[in-house]
Amino acid sequence: MIKADLHIHTVFSNDSSIHPKILVEQLFIHPNVKAAAITDHNTAKGYLKVLELASAYPDITIIPGIEISAVEGDLLILGIAEVPPEPWTAENVIDFARDAGGIVIAAHPYREFGLGDLARNYKFDAIEVINGGSSNYFNMLAENLAKEMGLPGVAGSDAHKPSELWSAYTIIQSSNDLDDILKAIKKGLVKAVRGEKSIHFKKACRCLKR
């Protein structure tokens, strides 16, 4: 079993202030969450940098991901570190991810830039039912959507600054192997939960300087 924050942005997203080094440090000291999907907007550069920095810590799992700004709304791709070719329509992105061995999640469907009810028209692998930046009401609508579509519900902080990390995460019944993680999500061996607030960065610094 692993606990993974499946929606995190780094400075490689133009609206995020989370440096990859900060992310790895906080992940290192967190008592429970030891896996993270790096899902920067329309790029995998953040994932590659975080993966490089996390390579020194064998208990940390970094999941490749991208948040694609599709025409219909935001989509999370997990399992691949390659940007789909344009045009970014939901159908094209889903087909690309499937062909590449990844999975696709409808991100914060009822918040701004979400697909809303349009998500019903596409074959997603899961729905983001707890998003750290969404209201309880929007998350409730997302949970109802997942139930109606018969899809697993996952969670991610959607963090754009360090204090937002781990505000939501997913318990996944799998090993830390990437293929196992993706298969477990597709099978619904997951539980979306709200987490505690991020451990303060200063604490992380003190820990790693010892």
C-alpha positions as CSV (number, residue, x, y, z in Angstrom):
1,M,0.0,0.0,0.0
2,I,1.2,3.5,-0.8
3,K,-0.1,7.0,-0.2
4,A,0.3,9.2,-3.2
5,D,-0.5,12.9,-4.0
6,L,-1.6,12.5,-7.6
7,H,-1.7,16.2,-8.6
8,I,1.2,18.5,-7.9
9,H,2.7,21.5,-9.8
10,T,6.2,22.8,-9.7
11,V,7.9,25.9,-11.0
12,F,7.7,24.4,-14.4
13,S,4.1,25.4,-14.3
14,N,3.9,29.2,-14.7
15,D,1.4,29.5,-11.8
16,S,3.3,27.5,-9.3
17,S,6.1,28.4,-6.8
18,I,7.0,24.9,-5.7
19,H,10.7,24.2,-6.5
20,P,11.5,20.5,-7.2
21,K,14.0,20.6,-4.3
22,I,11.3,21.7,-1.8
23,L,9.0,19.1,-3.1
24,V,11.5,16.3,-2.6
25,E,12.5,17.5,0.8
26,Q,8.9,17.6,2.1
27,L,8.2,14.2,0.6
28,F,11.3,12.9,2.3
29,I,10.2,14.0,5.8
30,H,6.5,13.3,5.4
31,P,5.5,10.4,7.8
32,N,2.9,8.9,5.4
33,V,2.9,10.2,1.9
34,K,5.9,8.8,0.0
35,A,4.7,9.0,-3.6
36,A,3.8,11.9,-5.8
37,A,2.7,12.5,-9.3
38,I,4.2,15.6,-10.9
39,T,1.6,17.1,-13.2
40,D,2.8,20.4,-14.5
41,H,0.7,22.2,-17.1
42,N,1.4,20.8,-20.6
43,T,5.0,19.8,-19.8
44,A,7.0,16.9,-18.3
45,K,10.0,19.0,-17.4
46,G,9.0,19.2,-13.7
47,Y,8.7,15.5,-13.4
48,L,12.1,14.9,-14.9
49,K,13.8,17.3,-12.5
50,V,11.9,15.9,-9.4
51,L,12.8,12.4,-10.5
52,E,16.5,13.4,-10.7
53,L,16.5,14.9,-7.2
54,A,14.5,12.1,-5.7
55,S,16.8,9.3,-7.0
56,A,18.9,9.6,-3.8
57,Y,15.9,8.5,-1.7
58,P,14.8,4.9,-2.4
59,D,11.6,5.1,-0.3
60,I,10.3,8.0,-2.5
61,T,8.2,7.1,-5.6
62,I,7.8,9.8,-8.3
63,I,5.0,9.1,-10.8
64,P,5.3,10.7,-14.3
65,G,2.4,13.0,-15.2
66,I,1.1,16.0,-17.1
67,E,-1.9,18.2,-16.7
68,I,-3.1,18.8,-20.3
69,S,-5.2,21.9,-21.0
70,A,-7.6,20.2,-23.5
71,V,-10.2,22.2,-25.3
72,E,-13.0,20.6,-23.2
73,G,-11.2,21.0,-19.9
74,D,-8.2,19.8,-17.9
75,L,-7.0,16.2,-18.0
76,L,-4.4,14.4,-15.9
77,I,-2.2,11.9,-17.7
78,L,-0.3,9.6,-15.4
79,G,2.3,7.0,-16.3
80,I,4.0,8.7,-19.2
81,A,6.3,11.7,-19.5
82,E,5.5,12.8,-23.1
83,V,3.4,15.7,-24.2
84,P,0.6,14.6,-26.6
85,P,0.6,16.1,-30.1
86,E,-1.8,18.9,-30.7
87,P,-4.7,19.5,-31.1
88,W,-5.4,18.8,-27.5
89,T,-8.9,17.5,-27.6
90,A,-10.1,15.2,-24.8
91,E,-10.5,12.3,-27.3
92,N,-7.0,12.9,-28.8
93,V,-5.3,13.1,-25.4
94,I,-7.1,10.0,-24.1
95,D,-6.2,8.0,-27.2
96,F,-2.6,9.1,-27.0
97,A,-2.2,8.2,-23.3
98,R,-3.8,4.8,-23.8
99,D,-1.5,4.0,-26.7
100,A,1.5,5.0,-24.6
101,G,0.5,2.9,-21.6
102,G,-0.7,5.7,-19.4
103,I,-4.0,6.4,-17.7
104,V,-6.2,9.5,-17.9
105,I,-8.1,11.2,-15.1
106,A,-10.7,14.0,-15.3
107,A,-9.2,16.7,-13.1
108,H,-11.4,18.8,-10.8
109,P,-14.3,18.3,-13.2
110,Y,-16.6,21.0,-11.6
111,R,-14.1,23.7,-10.8
112,E,-12.8,26.3,-13.3
113,F,-11.2,24.6,-16.3
114,G,-12.8,21.3,-15.5
115,L,-14.9,19.2,-18.0
116,G,-18.0,19.2,-15.9
117,D,-20.7,17.0,-17.3
118,L,-18.8,16.7,-20.5
119,A,-16.7,14.1,-18.7
120,R,-19.5,11.6,-19.3
121,N,-18.8,11.6,-23.0
122,Y,-15.3,10.1,-22.6
123,K,-13.6,6.9,-21.4
124,F,-11.6,8.0,-18.4
125,D,-9.8,5.7,-16.1
126,A,-10.7,7.7,-13.0
127,I,-12.2,10.9,-11.7
128,E,-10.5,13.3,-9.3
129,V,-13.1,13.3,-6.6
130,I,-11.0,15.2,-4.0
131,N,-9.0,18.2,-5.3
132,G,-7.2,20.3,-2.7
133,G,-8.1,23.5,-4.5
134,S,-11.8,22.7,-5.0
135,S,-14.7,23.5,-2.6
136,N,-16.4,20.7,-0.8
137,Y,-19.4,21.2,-3.0
138,F,-17.4,20.8,-6.2
139,N,-15.7,17.7,-4.8
140,M,-19.1,16.2,-3.9
141,L,-20.3,16.7,-7.5
142,A,-17.1,15.0,-8.7
143,E,-17.7,12.1,-6.3
144,N,-21.3,11.7,-7.6
145,L,-20.0,11.8,-11.2
146,A,-17.5,9.0,-10.5
147,K,-20.2,6.9,-8.9
148,E,-22.6,7.5,-11.8
149,M,-19.9,6.6,-14.4
150,G,-18.7,3.6,-12.4
151,L,-15.2,4.9,-12.2
152,P,-12.6,5.0,-9.4
153,G,-12.2,8.2,-7.4
154,V,-8.8,9.6,-6.7
155,A,-7.4,12.6,-4.9
156,G,-4.6,15.1,-5.3
157,S,-3.6,18.4,-3.6
158,D,-3.3,20.3,-6.9
159,A,-0.6,22.2,-5.0
160,H,0.8,25.3,-6.5
161,K,2.7,26.4,-3.4
162,P,4.5,24.4,-0.6
163,S,1.8,25.0,2.0
164,E,-0.8,23.2,-0.2
165,L,1.2,19.9,-0.6
166,W,-0.5,16.7,0.7
167,S,-3.9,18.5,1.4
168,A,-5.4,15.5,-0.5
169,Y,-3.9,12.2,-1.5
170,T,-4.9,8.7,-2.6
171,I,-4.3,5.4,-0.8
172,I,-3.4,2.9,-3.5
173,Q,-3.4,-0.9,-2.8
174,S,-0.2,-1.5,-4.8
175,S,3.6,-1.7,-4.5
176,N,5.7,1.3,-5.5
177,D,6.2,-0.1,-9.0
178,L,4.7,2.2,-11.6
179,D,2.9,-0.5,-13.6
180,D,1.3,-1.8,-10.3
181,I,0.2,1.7,-9.4
182,L,-1.5,2.4,-12.7
183,K,-3.2,-1.0,-12.7
184,A,-4.4,-0.5,-9.2
185,I,-5.9,2.8,-10.1
186,K,-7.7,1.4,-13.1
187,K,-9.0,-1.5,-11.0
188,G,-10.3,0.9,-8.3
189,L,-8.0,-0.3,-5.6
190,V,-7.9,3.2,-4.3
191,K,-9.3,5.5,-1.6
192,A,-9.4,9.3,-1.9
193,V,-8.7,11.1,1.4
194,R,-8.1,14.6,2.7
195,G,-4.7,15.0,4.2
196,E,-3.1,17.1,6.8
197,K,-1.5,20.5,5.8
198,S,2.0,20.3,4.4
199,I,4.8,20.1,6.9
200,H,6.5,23.5,6.9
201,F,9.5,23.9,4.6
202,K,11.7,25.2,7.4
203,K,11.2,21.9,9.2
204,A,12.3,20.0,6.1
205,C,15.4,22.2,5.8
206,R,16.4,21.5,9.4
207,C,15.9,17.8,8.9
208,L,18.1,17.5,5.8
209,K,20.9,19.7,7.1
210,R,21.6,17.4,10.0
